[in-house]
């Protein structure tokens, strides 16, 4: 009985194309494999995918349901909600909701299990400590993939680290642009974070903006190159970048209510 779900489970751990699964659904599976593993949701996901493979669930409904679960998980992760209590929601969810998107929305948000709304997401991405969030790497990966798709670039989403543009050490050079209070407030926000390889991250450390920008321009990551186009890296730039990111995230992971 378990062997029916084995390939679906393995693809959620590390993605590979699955025979009998539509390409668009496969892309959604790939997204789940790149996210922090919230395995308590997988009893529902593997049932949904198996139903899609057998024809019990339509492609459209499968995609809708996977998008709902992803939005639910990403939104919770952005504001730092732990997956505590999700096991009770998802273990019997297939029997209660099946592949019906409307029923799914009704069942995953309960009196104790909430999904953050748009203002809460905007606030977290504008001023929250996103450096400590496990979801941040996934957010950067999806931002890169979509930017590349829109502009016809190749993807570079291999192993990377998250770099602070305004560095963690408050140096004299950066002190001309930020007060100590501003440094503390903006340091870990999403607007100040970019992906870099470990080697690049180690080389630039606490350098000033001119030096950092030169290294960032040489990154394989297009969103990092794009950030490096700024003439100055000040609080206005960080705030603007955070707002742009938040606007994109709200559209990418809409509220499930």
Buried (B, 14 or more C-beta within 10 A) or exposed (E): EEEEBEBBBEBBEEBEEBEEBBEEBBEBBBBBBBBBEBBBBBBBBBBBBBBBBEEBBEBEBBBBBBBBBBBBBBBBBBBBBEBEEBEEBBEEBBEBBBBBBEBBBBBBBEEEBBBBEEEBBBBBBBBBEBBEBEBBBBBBBBBBBEBBEEEEBEBBBEEBBBBBBBBEEBEEBBEEBBEEEBBEBBBBBBBBBBBBBEEBBEEBBBBBBEBBBEBBEEBBBBBBBBBBEBEEBBBEBBBEBBBBBBEBBBEBBEBBE
